[in-house]
Amino acid sequence: MRHHAHGDRGPAEAPLEIWTGRASNRVQWLLALVGVACVALGVELAVVSAWTTGIAPLVMSVVGCIAVGLLVLFGTLAFVHVAVKVDKDSLEVRCGHIGVPRRRIPLAHVVDADFAPTVTPRQWGGWGYRWRPDIGTAVVVRRGEGVVLSLGDGRKFTVTVDDAESAVRIIRDRLRPKSASSPVI
């Protein structure tokens, strides 16, 4: 099986077997540093603090700083980048370095695919895996172009990805019914 990145076609315009695309956001690394700073503050409080008011406030401060730091750290690292793969029967979205959260949408459930020239975190309420009742579900890792899938149940799924036009073209090609070859009499 051949692997083609960003919709590049091989010799003689052979049909794609797998299309892959990515999008990333370097700004979220700064947010991850805030998480690291909170964890470091919690560790520093635990090691060098001499609280005279009791152990309970110290434990609450240490646990609070470390918990907030880890939530911010892992919450931002999960959405530093997104990888999108379109194969012959599904679209798969994987987020972050370990690929979680992940969403796989069978193309049999897709009614149409559209190109969105500008998808913004503002219209979705921030970065990450988002849901809005009036718009649908999205994976937004940066401002820019994206793919909008209309699903058979009336919902929409949006993902920001580089070269989204190629992904839309390939998905639409896969959605077209194959013309049945009928014998000519």
SVG drawing of the C-alpha trace seen along z (x, -y; Angstrom):
<svg xmlns="http://www.w3.org/2000/svg" viewBox="-30 -34 44 42">
<polyline fill="none" stroke="black" stroke-width="0.4" points="0.0,0.0 1.4,-3.4 1.4,-6.4 0.8,-9.8 1.2,-13.0 -1.0,-16.0 -2.8,-14.7 0.3,-14.4 -0.4,-12.0 2.1,-9.6 2.9,-8.9 0.0,-8.8 -2.4,-10.4 -2.9,-7.1 -5.8,-7.1 -4.8,-7.7 -5.1,-4.9 -4.3,-6.9 -4.2,-10.7 -2.6,-12.2 -2.4,-15.7 -1.3,-17.6 -1.8,-20.9 0.1,-22.2 0.1,-25.1 3.4,-26.2 1.6,-28.7 0.3,-25.8 3.8,-25.0 3.8,-28.2 0.7,-27.1 2.4,-23.8 5.2,-25.8 2.6,-27.4 1.7,-23.8 5.3,-22.9 5.7,-26.1 2.7,-25.1 4.1,-21.7 7.5,-23.2 5.8,-25.6 4.0,-22.6 7.3,-20.7 9.1,-23.7 6.4,-24.3 6.6,-20.7 10.4,-20.7 11.4,-24.1 8.2,-25.4 8.2,-25.9 4.6,-26.6 3.9,-27.3 0.1,-27.2 -0.1,-23.5 0.3,-20.7 -3.2,-20.8 -2.7,-24.2 0.7,-23.0 -0.7,-19.7 -3.7,-21.5 -1.3,-24.0 1.1,-21.4 -1.6,-19.1 -3.5,-22.0 -0.5,-23.3 0.6,-19.9 -2.9,-18.9 -3.5,-22.2 -0.1,-22.0 -0.6,-18.5 -4.1,-19.3 -2.8,-22.3 0.3,-20.4 -1.4,-17.4 -4.5,-19.3 -2.3,-21.5 0.1,-18.8 -2.9,-16.8 -3.7,-19.5 -0.3,-20.7 -0.9,-19.0 -3.5,-16.9 -3.0,-14.2 -5.7,-13.3 -5.8,-10.2 -8.3,-9.4 -8.3,-5.8 -10.6,-4.0 -13.4,-3.7 -12.8,-6.2 -11.4,-9.5 -9.3,-9.3 -8.3,-12.2 -5.5,-11.8 -4.5,-14.5 -1.2,-15.2 1.9,-13.0 0.1,-9.8 -2.9,-10.2 -5.5,-10.7 -8.2,-11.8 -8.9,-10.0 -12.0,-10.0 -12.7,-7.6 -15.6,-8.4 -16.6,-5.8 -17.1,-7.4 -20.4,-5.4 -21.7,-7.9 -20.6,-11.0 -23.1,-12.7 -20.8,-15.5 -17.4,-17.2 -16.8,-20.9 -13.7,-23.1 -13.7,-25.8 -11.1,-28.5 -11.0,-29.9 -11.8,-27.9 -11.0,-29.9 -10.7,-28.9 -12.9,-31.9 -15.9,-30.5 -15.5,-27.2 -14.8,-28.6 -11.1,-27.8 -8.5,-25.2 -9.0,-21.4 -11.9,-19.0 -15.0,-21.2 -18.8,-20.7 -21.4,-23.4 -25.0,-22.4 -25.6,-24.9 -22.5,-24.0 -21.4,-20.4 -18.1,-18.9 -14.6,-20.1 -10.9,-19.5 -9.3,-22.9 -5.6,-23.2 -5.0,-26.5 -6.7,-29.2 -6.8,-28.3 -8.3,-26.0 -10.3,-22.9 -12.5,-20.1 -16.2,-20.1 -18.0,-16.8 -21.8,-16.6 -22.8,-13.3 -25.8,-11.2 -27.5,-12.0 -27.5,-15.7 -24.4,-16.6 -21.2,-18.2 -17.6,-17.5 -14.9,-20.0 -11.1,-19.5 -8.3,-22.0 -5.7,-20.5 -3.2,-21.8 -4.2,-21.3 -7.8,-20.8 -8.9,-21.3 -7.1,-18.1 -8.7,-16.2 -12.2,-17.4 -11.6,-16.4 -10.4,-12.9 -13.4,-12.4 -15.8,-13.6 -14.3,-11.1 -14.7,-8.3 -18.3,-9.3 -19.4,-9.2 -21.2,-6.0 -19.2,-3.8 -21.0,-3.4 -22.0,0.2 -20.8,1.6 -23.8,3.0 -23.5,5.2 -24.3,3.6 -26.8,5.6"/>
</svg>
